[in-house]
Amino acid sequence: MKSSSETVVRSPGSDRVLVIMAKAPRPGTVKTRLAPSLSSAAVTAFYCCLLEDTLTLARSLRDVEVAIMCPDTDVNELAQLAGSEVSVVAQKGEGLAAGLTSVFAHFAPDHQKEDHQRDARQRRIIAFNSDSPHLPRSVLEAGFETLAAHDVVVGPTHDGGYYLVGAKASHPTLFAGDGMGTSSALERLLARTRALELSVGYADPFYDIDVADDLTRLAEELRLAPARAPRTARWLREWELATEHSRTSSRTGTGEL
C-alpha cells in the first residue's frame, strides 16, 4: 500500500497514462445527487461497484499506465481497494478542478527536459470519471489517438459537462474558476482552451451516472451486456428487483383487491 507521499509511477516506459478521478467510498461523500432515490448505504455500495468496474476497464487497455487521483485523506483506503498495480496520488487542493490540475502537474513531462529531448515520445495523459465502467474501451483508445494530434482531448456529456479530458502538458489555468459539475462546465473549459490557444479534439459524447434516470438507462444497457461491468450489472439487477417489489407492496397495501 502506498501512502500519500509515496506516489510511485508504474510502467515508466509507457507514453500513455490513464488517471481515474476518485473518492474513497464513504457514505455521504460520493454520488450525492442519487441521495433522493437511494439510501446512503445503497449509494456507497453502488459507487464501490462503479469504481471497481472502472478500474477493471482501465486495466484492460494495453501499454497504459493506470493511476488514481484523489483527496489526500482518501489515499490509503483507495490504495487498498486498487491494489499494487495502480498508483494512488494525492491531489493538491480541494475539489475536482484542483484534482484535474494535479493530474497534469504530476504526470506531464517536465517542460525544460522536453525542450532538450524533442525526439522523445510525448506523454499523453487522460483523466476520466470513476463512474464510467459502461464506457467502451474503444472510446478510451480513440481518446489517446485523438490526443496524439491535438493539445487537448475532451469527452462531452449530454448535460453540458465532460467525462474525460486529456492533455500532453500541464496548463495550470485550464481548470481555473468555477463551473465544475454544472451545465456550463464544458463551455468554460473550451473557452479556456481558446484563451490558451490550444487545439482540441473530441471523444464520443457519453452520459454520467448522476440521477435515478441514469440508473435506469445504465441498467438497460448492462442487461444486454452485463460482462462490460459485472459488479455494477449485478447491483442494478438487485436494485430493479427491490424497486419492483416496493411498487408491488405499495399497490397491494392500499386495500385494492
Backbone as CSV, one residue per row, in Angstrom:
resi,resn,N_x,N_y,N_z,CA_x,CA_y,CA_z,C_x,C_y,C_z
1,MET,0.840,-1.189,0.000,0.000,0.000,0.000,0.874,1.237,0.000
2,LYS,0.528,2.231,-0.809,1.328,3.433,-0.919,0.688,4.558,-0.123
3,SER,1.497,5.254,0.670,0.996,6.406,1.400,0.908,7.588,0.450
4,SER,0.337,8.717,0.934,0.149,9.876,0.069,1.465,10.460,-0.403
5,SER,2.550,10.202,0.313,3.839,10.759,-0.078,4.622,9.819,-0.982
6,GLU,4.141,8.591,-1.165,4.843,7.599,-1.961,4.104,7.388,-3.276
7,THR,4.152,8.387,-4.126,3.411,8.360,-5.374,4.272,7.710,-6.454
8,VAL,4.363,6.390,-6.375,5.198,5.648,-7.314,4.502,5.551,-8.658
9,VAL,5.177,5.930,-9.730,4.619,5.853,-11.073,4.946,4.503,-11.678
10,ARG,3.925,3.791,-12.114,4.103,2.462,-12.694,4.412,2.556,-14.182
11,SER,5.002,1.507,-14.745,5.286,1.404,-16.176,5.914,2.678,-16.732
12,PRO,7.113,3.034,-16.270,7.716,4.296,-16.692,7.962,4.388,-18.187
13,GLY,7.994,3.243,-18.891,8.229,3.280,-20.320,7.002,3.654,-21.132
14,SER,5.824,3.664,-20.509,4.597,3.940,-21.234,4.456,5.431,-21.512
15,ASP,3.971,5.765,-22.717,3.718,7.167,-23.032,2.229,7.488,-22.943
16,ARG,1.441,6.553,-22.383,0.007,6.774,-22.192,-0.333,6.544,-20.721
17,VAL,-0.995,7.523,-20.124,-1.369,7.444,-18.709,-2.872,7.670,-18.591
18,LEU,-3.551,6.765,-17.914,-4.986,6.865,-17.706,-5.238,7.053,-16.211
19,VAL,-5.792,8.192,-15.846,-5.968,8.552,-14.439,-7.455,8.603,-14.101
20,ILE,-7.845,7.838,-13.099,-9.233,7.805,-12.635,-9.401,8.824,-11.517
21,MET,-10.362,9.720,-11.661,-10.665,10.710,-10.629,-11.631,10.056,-9.638
22,ALA,-11.164,9.816,-8.424,-11.958,9.006,-7.497,-11.985,9.593,-6.095
23,LYS,-12.919,9.099,-5.318,-13.003,9.364,-3.883,-13.136,8.029,-3.171
24,ALA,-12.758,7.998,-1.906,-12.990,6.792,-1.119,-14.499,6.601,-0.967
25,PRO,-14.980,5.353,-1.061,-16.432,5.098,-0.986,-16.968,5.209,0.444
26,ARG,-17.257,6.432,0.848,-17.787,6.689,2.191,-19.176,7.298,2.082
27,PRO,-20.088,6.903,2.969,-21.456,7.431,2.924,-21.481,8.958,3.000
28,GLY,-22.294,9.550,2.138,-22.470,10.988,2.155,-21.440,11.784,1.388
29,THR,-20.452,11.109,0.782,-19.391,11.836,0.066,-19.335,11.497,-1.426
30,VAL,-20.032,10.460,-1.857,-19.979,10.046,-3.262,-21.382,9.980,-3.857
31,LYS,-21.491,10.340,-5.135,-22.754,10.278,-5.894,-23.920,10.850,-5.088
32,THR,-23.722,12.035,-4.531,-24.706,12.625,-3.617,-26.018,12.985,-4.320
33,ARG,-25.990,13.165,-5.632,-27.231,13.507,-6.342,-28.179,12.311,-6.452
34,LEU,-27.693,11.115,-6.097,-28.568,9.939,-6.064,-29.294,9.801,-4.724
35,ALA,-28.930,10.648,-3.760,-29.484,10.530,-2.407,-31.015,10.578,-2.351
36,PRO,-31.692,11.392,-3.183,-33.161,11.384,-3.119,-33.784,10.047,-3.525
37,SER,-33.042,9.242,-4.271,-33.589,7.985,-4.786,-33.105,6.755,-4.027
38,LEU,-31.942,6.857,-3.375,-31.329,5.712,-2.713,-30.867,6.091,-1.318
39,SER,-30.797,5.097,-0.449,-30.243,5.333,0.880,-28.748,5.596,0.776
40,SER,-28.187,6.192,1.806,-26.756,6.494,1.813,-25.929,5.220,1.665
41,ALA,-26.351,4.167,2.333,-25.622,2.895,2.246,-25.695,2.316,0.833
42,ALA,-26.872,2.433,0.191,-27.036,1.913,-1.163,-26.182,2.699,-2.158
43,VAL,-26.141,4.021,-2.002,-25.318,4.847,-2.886,-23.851,4.454,-2.768
44,THR,-23.400,4.248,-1.537,-21.996,3.885,-1.313,-21.677,2.525,-1.925
45,ALA,-22.568,1.566,-1.752,-22.360,0.235,-2.322,-22.336,0.300,-3.850
46,PHE,-23.230,1.109,-4.412,-23.275,1.285,-5.870,-21.979,1.909,-6.377
47,TYR,-21.492,2.920,-5.673,-20.247,3.583,-6.088,-19.068,2.608,-6.042
48,CYS,-19.040,1.740,-5.047,-17.974,0.728,-4.976,-17.962,-0.132,-6.233
49,CYS,-19.153,-0.527,-6.672,-19.252,-1.340,-7.895,-18.774,-0.561,-9.111
50,LEU,-19.210,0.688,-9.226,-18.783,1.527,-10.339,-17.264,1.665,-10.370
51,LEU,-16.683,1.959,-9.216,-15.236,2.183,-9.148,-14.450,0.922,-9.483
52,GLU,-14.875,-0.210,-8.939,-14.152,-1.459,-9.200,-14.250,-1.866,-10.667
53,ASP,-15.420,-1.667,-11.273,-15.563,-1.992,-12.693,-14.805,-0.993,-13.570
54,THR,-14.746,0.267,-13.139,-13.971,1.265,-13.882,-12.488,0.924,-13.829
55,LEU,-12.008,0.472,-12.682,-10.610,0.029,-12.572,-10.328,-1.148,-13.507
56,THR,-11.263,-2.077,-13.577,-11.102,-3.221,-14.480,-11.038,-2.759,-15.929
57,LEU,-11.900,-1.809,-16.285,-11.876,-1.249,-17.635,-10.520,-0.612,-17.936
58,ALA,-10.026,0.199,-17.005,-8.749,0.890,-17.214,-7.608,-0.105,-17.379
59,ARG,-7.611,-1.163,-16.569,-6.544,-2.166,-16.642,-6.605,-2.979,-17.927
60,SER,-7.733,-2.967,-18.601,-7.878,-3.789,-19.809,-7.158,-3.184,-21.014
61,LEU,-6.762,-1.911,-20.923,-6.017,-1.294,-22.015,-4.558,-1.734,-21.956
62,ARG,-3.979,-2.017,-23.098,-2.590,-2.458,-23.148,-1.651,-1.261,-23.219
63,ASP,-0.479,-1.425,-22.607,0.564,-0.396,-22.646,0.065,0.948,-22.140
64,VAL,-0.689,0.909,-21.068,-1.201,2.128,-20.444,-0.904,2.082,-18.948
65,GLU,-0.343,3.146,-18.445,-0.141,3.265,-17.005,-1.443,3.726,-16.373
66,VAL,-1.904,3.037,-15.343,-3.161,3.369,-14.682,-2.882,3.965,-13.311
67,ALA,-3.580,5.037,-12.986,-3.405,5.689,-11.696,-4.744,6.219,-11.208
68,ILE,-4.790,6.563,-9.938,-5.953,7.212,-9.335,-5.485,8.537,-8.749
69,MET,-6.251,9.598,-8.965,-6.025,10.885,-8.311,-7.186,11.107,-7.345
70,CYS,-6.869,11.480,-6.116,-7.908,11.580,-5.102,-7.512,12.580,-4.019
71,PRO,-8.454,12.954,-3.147,-8.106,13.792,-1.998,-7.089,13.084,-1.107
72,ASP,-6.279,13.854,-0.429,-5.214,13.307,0.413,-5.747,12.318,1.448
73,THR,-6.923,12.607,2.013,-7.478,11.764,3.073,-7.967,10.416,2.564
74,ASP,-8.057,10.260,1.232,-8.614,9.032,0.664,-7.543,8.072,0.135
75,VAL,-6.287,8.478,0.176,-5.222,7.717,-0.485,-5.107,6.295,0.047
76,ASN,-4.993,6.137,1.352,-4.762,4.793,1.908,-5.920,3.846,1.607
77,GLU,-7.144,4.338,1.747,-8.316,3.490,1.502,-8.394,3.066,0.036
78,LEU,-8.123,3.998,-0.870,-8.178,3.665,-2.293,-7.009,2.788,-2.718
79,ALA,-5.852,2.955,-2.065,-4.704,2.098,-2.379,-5.015,0.647,-2.030
80,GLN,-5.713,0.418,-0.940,-6.111,-0.945,-0.564,-7.092,-1.514,-1.578
81,LEU,-8.001,-0.679,-2.037,-9.021,-1.135,-2.987,-8.413,-1.398,-4.362
82,ALA,-7.485,-0.541,-4.790,-6.967,-0.618,-6.158,-5.902,-1.677,-6.346
83,GLY,-5.147,-1.999,-5.300,-4.085,-2.990,-5.441,-2.764,-2.364,-5.846
84,SER,-1.740,-3.181,-5.879,-0.375,-2.682,-6.041,-0.036,-2.234,-7.464
85,GLU,-0.843,-2.614,-8.453,-0.514,-2.265,-9.834,-0.977,-0.865,-10.230
86,VAL,-1.693,-0.191,-9.338,-2.236,1.133,-9.639,-1.652,2.152,-8.662
87,SER,-1.068,3.225,-9.189,-0.567,4.303,-8.346,-1.738,5.136,-7.841
88,VAL,-1.721,5.484,-6.568,-2.742,6.346,-5.983,-2.057,7.628,-5.530
89,VAL,-2.459,8.746,-6.113,-1.773,10.018,-5.918,-2.696,11.020,-5.244
90,ALA,-2.182,11.696,-4.239,-2.951,12.727,-3.545,-2.935,14.025,-4.336
91,GLN,-4.110,14.570,-4.575,-4.183,15.839,-5.285,-3.773,16.990,-4.375
92,LYS,-3.399,18.102,-4.971,-3.070,19.308,-4.229,-4.250,20.256,-4.306
93,GLY,-4.837,20.558,-3.168,-6.024,21.400,-3.149,-7.298,20.580,-3.066
94,GLU,-8.423,21.269,-2.959,-9.714,20.609,-2.803,-10.576,20.785,-4.044
95,GLY,-11.420,19.799,-4.291,-12.362,19.887,-5.396,-11.846,19.271,-6.684
96,LEU,-12.771,19.102,-7.639,-12.433,18.435,-8.897,-11.465,19.251,-9.750
97,ALA,-11.627,20.558,-9.768,-10.723,21.393,-10.562,-9.285,21.240,-10.070
98,ALA,-9.100,21.237,-8.753,-7.761,21.045,-8.189,-7.238,19.661,-8.511
99,GLY,-8.137,18.668,-8.495,-7.721,17.308,-8.823,-7.244,17.179,-10.253
100,LEU,-7.975,17.773,-11.192,-7.569,17.712,-12.596,-6.270,18.475,-12.836
101,THR,-6.132,19.617,-12.204,-4.874,20.367,-12.316,-3.716,19.520,-11.804
102,SER,-3.946,18.794,-10.705,-2.911,17.943,-10.111,-2.520,16.795,-11.036
103,VAL,-3.488,16.266,-11.780,-3.204,15.157,-12.700,-2.101,15.539,-13.678
104,PHE,-2.273,16.666,-14.329,-1.323,17.046,-15.382,-0.035,17.628,-14.807
105,ALA,-0.112,18.259,-13.637,1.105,18.737,-12.977,1.976,17.557,-12.547
106,HIS,1.331,16.450,-12.146,2.071,15.285,-11.645,2.604,14.398,-12.761
107,PHE,1.780,14.152,-13.785,2.138,13.143,-14.789,2.725,13.703,-16.081
108,ALA,2.497,14.984,-16.376,3.042,15.543,-17.620,4.551,15.692,-17.514
109,PRO,5.257,15.520,-18.631,6.719,15.640,-18.597,7.154,17.056,-18.280
110,ASP,8.329,17.160,-17.703,8.893,18.462,-17.382,9.176,19.241,-18.671
111,HIS,8.712,20.475,-18.740,8.846,21.265,-19.972,10.302,21.486,-20.369
112,GLN,11.156,21.773,-19.398,12.553,22.043,-19.722,13.222,20.799,-20.283
113,LYS,12.954,19.651,-19.673,13.520,18.404,-20.182,12.992,18.128,-21.588
114,GLU,11.736,18.456,-21.799,11.136,18.191,-23.105,11.812,19.036,-24.183
115,ASP,12.195,20.274,-23.844,12.869,21.139,-24.800,14.194,20.543,-25.258
116,HIS,14.868,19.803,-24.368,16.163,19.219,-24.696,16.049,17.807,-25.267
117,GLN,14.816,17.281,-25.253,14.619,15.918,-25.743,13.455,15.886,-26.735
118,ARG,13.574,16.634,-27.793,12.453,16.775,-28.717,12.131,15.481,-29.458
119,ASP,13.107,14.578,-29.464,12.866,13.318,-30.158,12.131,12.304,-29.285
120,ALA,12.053,12.591,-27.983,11.384,11.662,-27.064,9.875,11.669,-27.325
121,ARG,9.221,10.547,-27.067,7.773,10.469,-27.240,7.085,11.365,-26.216
122,GLN,6.066,12.101,-26.656,5.320,12.933,-25.740,4.338,12.083,-24.967
123,ARG,4.292,12.326,-23.690,3.384,11.567,-22.848,1.962,12.094,-23.017
124,ARG,1.015,11.172,-23.187,-0.391,11.545,-23.310,-1.108,11.112,-22.039
125,ILE,-1.750,12.054,-21.386,-2.416,11.789,-20.113,-3.905,12.052,-20.274
126,ILE,-4.715,11.078,-19.885,-6.171,11.235,-19.909,-6.716,10.991,-18.504
127,ALA,-7.562,11.906,-18.048,-8.273,11.751,-16.776,-9.743,11.493,-17.095
128,PHE,-10.347,10.546,-16.374,-11.772,10.300,-16.600,-12.464,9.882,-15.308
129,ASN,-13.803,9.872,-15.371,-14.624,9.663,-14.179,-14.471,8.264,-13.593
130,SER,-14.691,8.172,-12.294,-14.644,6.868,-11.617,-15.963,6.115,-11.751
131,ASP,-16.961,6.728,-12.384,-18.268,6.065,-12.542,-18.544,5.773,-14.013
132,SER,-17.501,5.304,-14.718,-17.637,5.089,-16.161,-17.335,3.658,-16.603
133,PRO,-17.790,2.641,-15.881,-17.468,1.269,-16.307,-18.167,0.864,-17.592
134,HIS,-19.237,1.596,-17.943,-20.000,1.293,-19.152,-19.376,1.905,-20.400
135,LEU,-18.322,2.686,-20.221,-17.651,3.319,-21.354,-16.946,2.257,-22.197
136,PRO,-17.191,2.206,-23.497,-16.483,1.231,-24.330,-14.970,1.487,-24.298
137,ARG,-14.212,0.423,-24.244,-12.756,0.566,-24.234,-12.271,1.309,-25.469
138,SER,-12.980,1.126,-26.587,-12.595,1.780,-27.833,-12.626,3.301,-27.713
139,VAL,-13.486,3.828,-26.851,-13.559,5.280,-26.660,-12.279,5.794,-26.012
140,LEU,-11.772,5.051,-25.035,-10.524,5.450,-24.390,-9.350,5.336,-25.354
141,GLU,-9.311,4.245,-26.116,-8.242,4.080,-27.094,-8.271,5.215,-28.121
142,ALA,-9.456,5.549,-28.597,-9.595,6.628,-29.568,-9.212,7.970,-28.959
143,GLY,-9.482,8.128,-27.651,-9.106,9.361,-26.975,-7.604,9.585,-26.997
144,PHE,-6.848,8.516,-26.766,-5.392,8.628,-26.826,-4.921,8.947,-28.249
145,GLU,-5.564,8.329,-29.255,-5.195,8.609,-30.642,-5.497,10.063,-31.001
146,THR,-6.640,10.554,-30.569,-7.003,11.949,-30.826,-6.014,12.897,-30.163
147,LEU,-5.592,12.553,-28.960,-4.661,13.407,-28.222,-3.294,13.476,-28.895
148,ALA,-2.945,12.466,-29.659,-1.666,12.495,-30.367,-1.612,13.641,-31.374
149,ALA,-2.776,14.071,-31.867,-2.832,15.106,-32.900,-3.342,16.449,-32.386
150,HIS,-3.664,16.535,-31.090,-4.199,17.769,-30.519,-3.546,18.057,-29.167
151,ASP,-3.685,19.283,-28.706,-3.168,19.648,-27.384,-4.049,19.095,-26.273
152,VAL,-5.347,19.041,-26.528,-6.332,18.625,-25.522,-7.356,17.727,-26.186
153,VAL,-7.837,16.722,-25.452,-8.976,15.928,-25.896,-10.049,16.014,-24.821
154,VAL,-11.307,16.095,-25.255,-12.429,16.223,-24.324,-13.529,15.243,-24.721
155,GLY,-14.119,14.604,-23.713,-15.275,13.742,-23.933,-16.513,14.413,-23.360
156,PRO,-17.374,14.997,-24.185,-18.548,15.729,-23.681,-19.613,14.793,-23.110
157,THR,-20.360,15.293,-22.135,-21.551,14.588,-21.652,-22.783,15.308,-22.173
158,HIS,-23.922,14.639,-22.104,-25.144,15.197,-22.665,-25.723,16.324,-21.814
159,ASP,-25.197,16.514,-20.602,-25.725,17.553,-19.718,-24.853,18.804,-19.676
160,GLY,-23.927,18.924,-20.623,-23.106,20.127,-20.690,-21.777,20.038,-19.963
161,GLY,-21.471,18.876,-19.426,-20.189,18.678,-18.757,-19.266,17.828,-19.611
162,TYR,-18.323,17.159,-18.970,-17.432,16.254,-19.690,-16.989,15.141,-18.756
163,TYR,-16.852,13.935,-19.327,-16.482,12.757,-18.545,-15.004,12.425,-18.692
164,LEU,-14.338,13.070,-19.642,-12.944,12.744,-19.969,-12.248,14.008,-20.442
165,VAL,-11.007,14.183,-20.002,-10.193,15.279,-20.516,-8.738,14.826,-20.526
166,GLY,-8.025,15.152,-21.589,-6.638,14.733,-21.699,-5.769,15.854,-22.241
167,ALA,-4.473,15.776,-21.939,-3.509,16.755,-22.432,-2.124,16.130,-22.421
168,LYS,-1.176,16.803,-23.075,0.205,16.316,-23.120,1.126,17.181,-22.274
169,ALA,0.578,18.251,-21.698,1.370,19.155,-20.861,0.479,19.714,-19.773
170,SER,1.102,20.273,-18.772,0.362,20.896,-17.671,0.042,22.344,-18.032
171,HIS,-1.239,22.693,-17.924,-1.700,24.063,-18.161,-2.425,24.509,-16.885
172,PRO,-1.735,25.164,-15.971,-2.279,25.440,-14.636,-3.613,26.182,-14.614
173,THR,-3.909,26.989,-15.640,-5.162,27.752,-15.627,-6.293,27.064,-16.387
174,LEU,-6.046,25.880,-16.910,-7.045,25.217,-17.755,-8.337,24.926,-17.000
175,PHE,-8.223,24.593,-15.737,-9.412,24.254,-14.949,-9.725,25.309,-13.899
176,ALA,-9.176,26.509,-14.084,-9.379,27.576,-13.099,-10.822,28.072,-13.119
177,GLY,-11.244,28.633,-12.000,-12.580,29.209,-11.913,-13.629,28.197,-11.527
178,ASP,-14.863,28.647,-11.465,-15.949,27.755,-11.056,-16.568,27.100,-12.284
179,GLY,-17.657,26.401,-12.058,-18.363,25.763,-13.162,-18.222,24.259,-13.224
180,MET,-17.304,23.668,-12.421,-17.159,22.216,-12.443,-18.442,21.569,-11.923
181,GLY,-18.880,20.546,-12.624,-20.082,19.844,-12.196,-21.371,20.559,-12.561
182,THR,-21.310,21.576,-13.416,-22.503,22.299,-13.830,-22.719,22.120,-15.328
183,SER,-23.846,22.635,-15.818,-24.171,22.505,-17.236,-23.298,23.390,-18.122
184,SER,-22.494,24.255,-17.514,-21.609,25.114,-18.298,-20.149,24.674,-18.214
185,ALA,-19.885,23.516,-17.614,-18.500,23.073,-17.397,-17.736,22.929,-18.711
186,LEU,-18.355,22.286,-19.699,-17.675,22.093,-20.978,-17.434,23.425,-21.674
187,GLU,-18.439,24.277,-21.675,-18.313,25.586,-22.321,-17.172,26.393,-21.694
188,ARG,-17.059,26.359,-20.388,-15.996,27.097,-19.694,-14.621,26.514,-20.024
189,LEU,-14.540,25.182,-20.064,-13.270,24.551,-20.406,-12.832,24.941,-21.811
190,LEU,-13.752,24.897,-22.766,-13.404,25.231,-24.146,-13.010,26.700,-24.277
191,ALA,-13.639,27.568,-23.491,-13.264,28.983,-23.507,-11.817,29.153,-23.043
192,ARG,-11.419,28.367,-22.051,-10.040,28.479,-21.567,-9.046,27.883,-22.574
193,THR,-9.445,26.824,-23.287,-8.537,26.295,-24.319,-8.325,27.329,-25.422
194,ARG,-9.382,28.062,-25.753,-9.236,29.115,-26.766,-8.316,30.223,-26.272
195,ALA,-8.468,30.592,-24.994,-7.624,31.643,-24.433,-6.161,31.224,-24.404
196,LEU,-5.918,29.929,-24.205,-4.553,29.404,-24.165,-4.046,28.989,-25.547
197,GLU,-4.910,29.147,-26.559,-4.574,28.789,-27.943,-4.169,27.316,-28.068
198,LEU,-4.993,26.460,-27.461,-4.763,25.022,-27.504,-5.727,24.379,-28.498
199,SER,-5.228,23.461,-29.304,-6.102,22.730,-30.218,-6.860,21.653,-29.442
200,VAL,-8.113,21.419,-29.843,-8.986,20.493,-29.113,-9.544,19.437,-30.056
201,GLY,-9.437,18.172,-29.640,-10.099,17.073,-30.317,-11.160,16.496,-29.386
202,TYR,-12.079,15.719,-29.939,-13.215,15.255,-29.141,-13.338,13.731,-29.144
203,ALA,-13.649,13.198,-27.984,-14.059,11.800,-27.857,-15.570,11.744,-28.055
204,ASP,-16.110,10.547,-28.216,-17.556,10.404,-28.409,-18.321,10.939,-27.202
205,PRO,-19.457,11.616,-27.428,-20.302,12.054,-26.306,-20.805,10.846,-25.518
206,PHE,-20.968,11.041,-24.214,-21.457,9.953,-23.363,-22.287,10.535,-22.241
207,TYR,-22.675,9.711,-21.283,-23.501,10.213,-20.188,-22.903,9.828,-18.834
208,ASP,-23.175,10.688,-17.848,-22.742,10.453,-16.471,-23.796,9.648,-15.721
209,ILE,-23.386,9.101,-14.576,-24.337,8.426,-13.690,-24.556,9.341,-12.486
210,ASP,-25.586,10.173,-12.584,-25.805,11.190,-11.554,-27.153,11.076,-10.852
211,VAL,-28.218,10.768,-11.606,-29.571,10.758,-11.055,-30.248,9.432,-11.382
212,ALA,-31.462,9.252,-10.841,-32.166,7.975,-10.964,-32.396,7.575,-12.425
213,ASP,-32.687,8.533,-13.290,-32.892,8.216,-14.705,-31.638,7.601,-15.326
214,ASP,-30.479,8.041,-14.846,-29.224,7.469,-15.350,-29.084,6.016,-14.912
215,LEU,-29.567,5.698,-13.712,-29.534,4.307,-13.238,-30.364,3.421,-14.167
216,THR,-31.552,3.906,-14.527,-32.437,3.139,-15.408,-31.783,2.915,-16.769
217,ARG,-31.184,3.960,-17.301,-30.520,3.842,-18.609,-29.354,2.856,-18.550
218,LEU,-28.545,2.962,-17.484,-27.403,2.068,-17.342,-27.863,0.627,-17.146
219,ALA,-28.924,0.437,-16.365,-29.451,-0.907,-16.142,-29.900,-1.544,-17.453
220,GLU,-30.534,-0.762,-18.322,-30.978,-1.279,-19.616,-29.787,-1.684,-20.480
221,GLU,-28.730,-0.884,-20.469,-27.533,-1.203,-21.246,-26.873,-2.481,-20.752
222,LEU,-26.700,-2.568,-19.439,-25.963,-3.695,-18.875,-26.798,-4.969,-18.837
223,ARG,-28.104,-4.840,-18.957,-28.938,-6.030,-19.058,-28.610,-6.779,-20.352
224,LEU,-28.250,-6.032,-21.375,-27.894,-6.633,-22.657,-26.443,-7.091,-22.699
225,ALA,-25.585,-6.428,-21.927,-24.155,-6.770,-21.954,-23.564,-6.656,-20.543
226,PRO,-23.964,-7.541,-19.631,-23.513,-7.443,-18.236,-22.010,-7.617,-18.058
227,ALA,-21.357,-8.281,-18.998,-19.918,-8.518,-18.855,-19.109,-7.232,-18.957
228,ARG,-19.695,-6.171,-19.495,-18.975,-4.904,-19.596,-18.670,-4.333,-18.212
229,ALA,-19.567,-4.579,-17.268,-19.382,-4.081,-15.896,-20.131,-5.023,-14.956
230,PRO,-19.575,-6.190,-14.679,-20.329,-7.247,-13.988,-20.789,-6.884,-12.573
231,ARG,-19.962,-6.202,-11.801,-20.360,-5.844,-10.435,-21.509,-4.841,-10.475
232,THR,-21.381,-3.869,-11.345,-22.425,-2.856,-11.481,-23.712,-3.470,-12.010
233,ALA,-23.597,-4.364,-12.980,-24.780,-5.025,-13.539,-25.515,-5.832,-12.473
234,ARG,-24.756,-6.536,-11.643,-25.366,-7.330,-10.576,-26.084,-6.431,-9.570
235,TRP,-25.440,-5.322,-9.179,-26.057,-4.397,-8.226,-27.345,-3.824,-8.816
236,LEU,-27.331,-3.448,-10.097,-28.505,-2.859,-10.734,-29.647,-3.858,-10.865
237,ARG,-29.326,-5.123,-11.103,-30.387,-6.148,-11.146,-31.081,-6.237,-9.788
238,GLU,-30.287,-6.228,-8.726,-30.857,-6.289,-7.381,-31.678,-5.039,-7.073
239,TRP,-31.196,-3.888,-7.547,-31.910,-2.619,-7.335,-33.259,-2.642,-8.060
240,GLU,-33.272,-3.137,-9.315,-34.517,-3.202,-10.061,-35.518,-4.144,-9.394
241,LEU,-35.035,-5.283,-8.907,-35.930,-6.226,-8.223,-36.503,-5.619,-6.954
242,ALA,-35.645,-4.921,-6.205,-36.101,-4.292,-4.967,-37.107,-3.181,-5.264
243,THR,-36.863,-2.419,-6.332,-37.783,-1.340,-6.704,-39.131,-1.893,-7.119
244,GLU,-39.124,-2.957,-7.911,-40.375,-3.574,-8.341,-41.132,-4.171,-7.158
245,HIS,-40.398,-4.796,-6.240,-41.035,-5.354,-5.041,-41.685,-4.258,-4.219
246,SER,-41.001,-3.118,-4.113,-41.548,-1.998,-3.345,-42.818,-1.461,-3.980
247,ARG,-42.831,-1.364,-5.319,-44.016,-0.889,-6.014,-45.188,-1.851,-5.837
248,THR,-44.895,-3.152,-5.939,-45.941,-4.159,-5.770,-46.520,-4.111,-4.367
249,SER,-45.650,-4.003,-3.380,-46.095,-3.934,-1.992,-46.938,-2.698,-1.746
250,SER,-46.565,-1.585,-2.392,-47.303,-0.347,-2.236,-48.704,-0.452,-2.805
251,ARG,-48.808,-1.135,-3.984,-50.130,-1.291,-4.610,-51.028,-2.207,-3.790
252,THR,-50.473,-3.316,-3.327,-51.292,-4.276,-2.577,-51.613,-3.771,-1.189
253,GLY,-50.854,-2.812,-0.704,-51.090,-2.283,0.641,-52.126,-1.194,0.698
254,THR,-52.729,-0.847,-0.459,-53.718,0.241,-0.487,-55.126,-0.271,-0.257
255,GLY,-55.269,-1.576,-0.112,-56.593,-2.148,0.081,-57.231,-2.611,-1.204
256,GLU,-56.521,-2.475,-2.342,-57.097,-2.928,-3.607,-57.090,-4.449,-3.669
257,LEU,-58.092,-5.011,-4.345,-58.214,-6.474,-4.490,-57.654,-6.905,-5.823
